[in-house]
Amino acid sequence: MKIRKTMAVLMVAVMLLGMGQAVQAGTARGGVVGFFAGCCFGIRCGGDYNEGKDIHWREWGRLIPFVGTVLAIWDGIDGAQGVTTADYAEQYGSIYF
């Protein structure tokens, strides 16, 4: 049990140190939301968020059980149909893509 607590404290410390470096780097964004964007949605979403893009509702929906699975399948179908980032920017606006 002591090892689990130690590992939990170590993981929290690493996350907090990582968030502090993002803020110190002088980016306009980063911090907690930038951490969750990168952690939950991947490196591309985290990087785009830090460059000023917003997180799309389909990405936020991935956090909801069962809904996330449906949205993942929807994203897969879009990928199979050849939908590009430019298509998403035209449909949803350039603030997201």
C-alpha positions as CSV (number, residue, x, y, z in Angstrom):
1,M,0.0,0.0,0.0
2,K,2.9,2.4,0.7
3,I,4.3,1.9,-2.8
4,R,1.0,2.9,-4.3
5,K,0.9,6.1,-2.3
6,T,4.5,6.9,-3.2
7,M,3.8,6.3,-6.9
8,A,0.7,8.5,-6.8
9,V,2.6,11.3,-5.1
10,L,5.4,11.0,-7.6
11,M,3.0,11.1,-10.6
12,V,1.3,14.2,-9.2
13,A,4.6,15.9,-8.7
14,V,5.7,15.1,-12.3
15,M,2.4,16.5,-13.7
16,L,2.7,19.7,-11.7
17,L,6.3,20.2,-12.7
18,G,5.3,19.6,-16.4
19,M,2.6,22.2,-16.1
20,G,4.9,24.7,-14.6
21,Q,7.4,24.4,-17.4
22,A,4.6,25.1,-20.0
23,V,3.7,28.4,-18.2
24,Q,7.4,29.4,-17.9
25,A,8.0,28.8,-21.6
26,G,6.0,32.0,-22.2
27,T,3.2,30.5,-24.1
28,A,-0.2,32.2,-24.1
29,R,-1.8,29.0,-23.1
30,G,-0.7,25.8,-21.5
31,G,-1.3,25.1,-17.9
32,V,-4.0,22.8,-16.7
33,V,-6.2,22.9,-19.8
34,G,-3.1,22.4,-22.0
35,F,-2.1,19.4,-19.9
36,F,-5.6,17.8,-20.2
37,A,-5.7,18.5,-23.9
38,G,-2.4,16.7,-24.5
39,C,-3.1,14.0,-21.9
40,C,-6.7,13.1,-22.9
41,F,-6.8,14.0,-26.6
42,G,-3.2,13.5,-27.8
43,I,-0.1,15.5,-28.7
44,R,-1.7,17.1,-31.8
45,C,-4.7,18.5,-29.8
46,G,-2.4,19.7,-27.0
47,G,-0.1,21.5,-29.4
48,D,-3.0,23.0,-31.4
49,Y,-4.6,24.2,-28.1
50,N,-1.3,25.9,-27.1
51,E,-1.1,27.6,-30.5
52,G,-4.5,29.2,-30.0
53,K,-7.0,26.7,-31.4
54,D,-10.0,25.6,-29.3
55,I,-10.9,22.0,-28.5
56,H,-13.7,20.8,-30.6
57,W,-16.9,19.4,-29.0
58,R,-16.2,16.0,-30.6
59,E,-12.9,15.9,-28.8
60,W,-14.5,16.9,-25.4
61,G,-17.2,14.2,-26.0
62,R,-14.5,11.5,-25.9
63,L,-14.4,11.9,-22.1
64,I,-18.0,10.7,-21.7
65,P,-18.4,6.9,-21.4
66,F,-20.1,5.3,-24.4
67,V,-20.5,8.7,-26.2
68,G,-16.7,8.7,-26.6
69,T,-16.9,5.3,-28.4
70,V,-19.6,6.6,-30.8
71,L,-17.5,9.8,-31.5
72,A,-14.4,7.7,-32.1
73,I,-16.3,5.6,-34.7
74,W,-17.6,8.8,-36.3
75,D,-14.0,10.1,-36.5
76,G,-12.9,6.9,-38.0
77,I,-15.6,7.0,-40.6
78,D,-14.6,10.6,-41.5
79,G,-11.0,9.4,-41.8
80,A,-12.0,6.6,-44.1
81,Q,-13.9,9.0,-46.3
82,G,-10.8,11.1,-46.7
83,V,-12.0,14.2,-44.7
84,T,-9.1,16.6,-44.3
85,T,-8.3,19.3,-41.8
86,A,-9.2,21.9,-44.5
87,D,-12.7,20.3,-44.7
88,Y,-13.1,20.5,-41.0
89,A,-12.0,24.1,-41.0
90,E,-14.6,24.9,-43.6
91,Q,-17.3,23.1,-41.8
92,Y,-16.6,24.1,-38.2
93,G,-14.4,27.2,-38.6
94,S,-10.7,27.9,-38.4
95,I,-10.8,28.4,-34.7
96,Y,-10.8,24.6,-34.2
97,F,-8.7,23.4,-37.1
